[in-house]
Amino acid sequence: MENQFLDDLSVKTLRVLSLEQINNAASGHPGIALGAAPAIHALFKHHLKISPKRLNWIDRDRFVLSAGHGSSLLYSVLHLAQFNITKYDLKNFRQIDSITPGHPEFKMTDGVEAATGPLGQGIANAVGMALAESHLSAKFNKKDIKVIDHYTYCLCSDGDLQEGIANEALSFAGHNNLHKLILLYDSNDIQLDSELNYTFSEDIKTKIESIGFNYIKVENGELVDDIDVAITEARKSNKPTMIEIKTLIGKGSTLEDSTKVHGAPLSSNEVLDFRANLGGEEFSVSDEVSNYYEDIKIAGEFEFKAWESNMKYFSVHYEKEYMELMNLINNKYDVDFSKLPTYDKDYNKATRVSSGEVLFELSKQIPQLFGGAADLASSTKTIIDGGIYTKRHRENRNILYGVREHAMGAISNGLALHQGFIPFASTFFVFSDYLKPAIRLSALMGLQVIYLFTHDSIAVGEDGPTHEPIEQITMLRSIPNINVFRPADANEVKVAWQIALEDTNKPSAIILTRQNVDMVTTDSTVANAVKGCYIVKKEVKKLDGIIICSGSEVSLAIKSAEALKKKGYDIRVCSMLSMNVFDSQSEEYKSSVIPDIDNIMALEMSEGSHYYKYLSKKSTPYFINTFGKSGKGNEVIKDFKYDVENIVLSFEKMIKNNK
């Protein structure tokens, strides 16, 4: 009875703290905070293996709030669990520069495992975390000792489950039997615009069981004991589990079970009534609840010490594996770049091929590399050393994502969030549209995810405009905090990989050709490629003009410069491997590569608006602003006038106009 009293008091406290945050900010989502409080309390108080003192402990349980609009509830429970969220922080909910933003943000708030808010993303992140645990446990656990043994929990909403990404991710989790994944489904039958039955009529139980999940239903989401029993049962399952918890949105408020309580604060008087019913001052927590939640820290420390003891045993009896695990935990690896393939002037394969060769060699040296493609590995050349991951061979490192691009991106984020991985994900460049929201969150969270996009231009040819990227590279270049590379040849591919591996605080996208390309660099001339843009062909005497370009167009630009030389023009060619890397260089270096002159052509087989910052009004942009065509790749290229003859004509015209 005492525990029931403390459970009830704790739930009331979570509700009141959440409401006070929302009303203090005059902004937020009280519905989920009131409805899901018992589920969050049951999970954190009775099941979650965490410690506020061990934020980076690799064997902690993970909790992802996929329904990120419930952030006030998450901050409240983390406050009770003695994470570094103070009363002051709760009072500053949704305020600028606070650590309690409107939706949870990774690296900003202790205890927040992922940035969530765009619905469905958190589910896929949780799948990625569960995938990470399954791989590491298979790789390191022994019959006599377990050093990786934790669960991933995710609270999701009705809205989450309507998102395409959620269906992709859950299908992947069921197929791969990620049995340490437990979803808590806050099933309240209300959305922002309407009751759920206006938009959604799926039989969740039948659907989730059909894709390989265990299903448990809690009929009354107010009963902490029932939720506790369901989680205990889920932990014993040999399948991933969904626990559908029937809740009332806005429980206890005058707007209970209505759309009006989803995303707008309650009246001040009603929040005061909630506080009066609980007792105490605004934002206060009773001693009973504080002491009750003290157990989380005590239990977490006990579990951590037990894990430390296991690791000590592991280090003695399995020294090699122990060292490998510690290197994974600390993201430590040694790369001998001299072992990467070398390329002579006669090498003329597609950059997707050279990237595949580099990746395969890197995978031998970097055990953290773990990833795959969306049913295109043989085309994108993203098969690494280490076998195919399956539920029978979880120790393997090649992931077959199937045609699930969006989930692939967010699962990769989950792998990166987990710790111990450098995930890579690949598809055709045009399909980067399918995972753009996940890429954006990679960048927002500062995660080292490497995206490999091939078939990068109209040179795709026969597959036509549906498969020929035009605007995609502009989209990627527009995202803050991401490296975007478009290498000209195999040597630049190696540089792109080097930077992507060294830059641990942001994602990288490496854009690669389908068609063969000539070698335009040597080991010596490519040295400055690490600065993003460099002179790949220098003028002989007097600088008459510059062609800035990237990827396969660099070879075309060099040939065009040679043709212009025969006409008396001395032209510099600059290879723009990475615009964002170049833009971060000193002004002195940038002006030495691209000085302030009018006779500049920017050449790219795509939409190219980001080049205009290097051009004057008298310069020549040479881009594509229409969709592509179907035909043989070389014929499509010629049809769009990407040949020496037309480039020379255009460059000559610019020079004459600027005299």
Buried (B, 14 or more C-beta within 10 A) or exposed (E): EEEEEBBBBBBBBBBBBBBBBBBBBEBBBBBBBBBBBBBBBBBBBBBBBBBBEBEEBBBBBBBBBBBBBBBBBBBBBBBBBBBEBEBEBBBBBBBEEBBBBBBBBBEEBBBBBBBBBBBBBBBBBBBBBBBBBBBBBBBBBEEEBBBBBBBBBBBBBBBBBBBEBBBBBBBBBBBBBBBBBBBBBBBBBBBEEEBBEEEBEEEBBEBBBEBBBBBBBBEEBBBBEBBBBBBEEBBEBEBBBBBBBBBBBBBBBEBBBBBBBBBBBBEEEBBBBBBEEBEEEBBBBBEBBBEBBEEBBEBBBEBBEEBEEBBEBBBEEBEEBBEBBBBBBEBEBEBEEEEBEEBEEEBEBBBBBBBBBBBBBBBEBBBBBBBBBBBBBEBBBBBBBBEEBBEEEBBBBBBBBBEBBBBBBBBBBBBBBBBBBBBBBBBBBBBBBBBBBBBBBBBBBBBBBBBBBBBBBBBBBEBBBEBBBBBBBBBBBEBEBBBBBBBBBBBBBBBBBBBBBEBEEBBBBBBBBBBEBBBBBEEEBBEBBBBBBBBBBEBEEEBBBBBBBBBBBBBBBBBBBBBBBEEEBBBBBBBBBBBBBBEEBEEEBBEEBBEEBBBBBBBBBBBBBBBEEBBEEEBBBBBBEEEBBBBEBEEBBBBBEBBBEBBBEBBBEBBEEBE
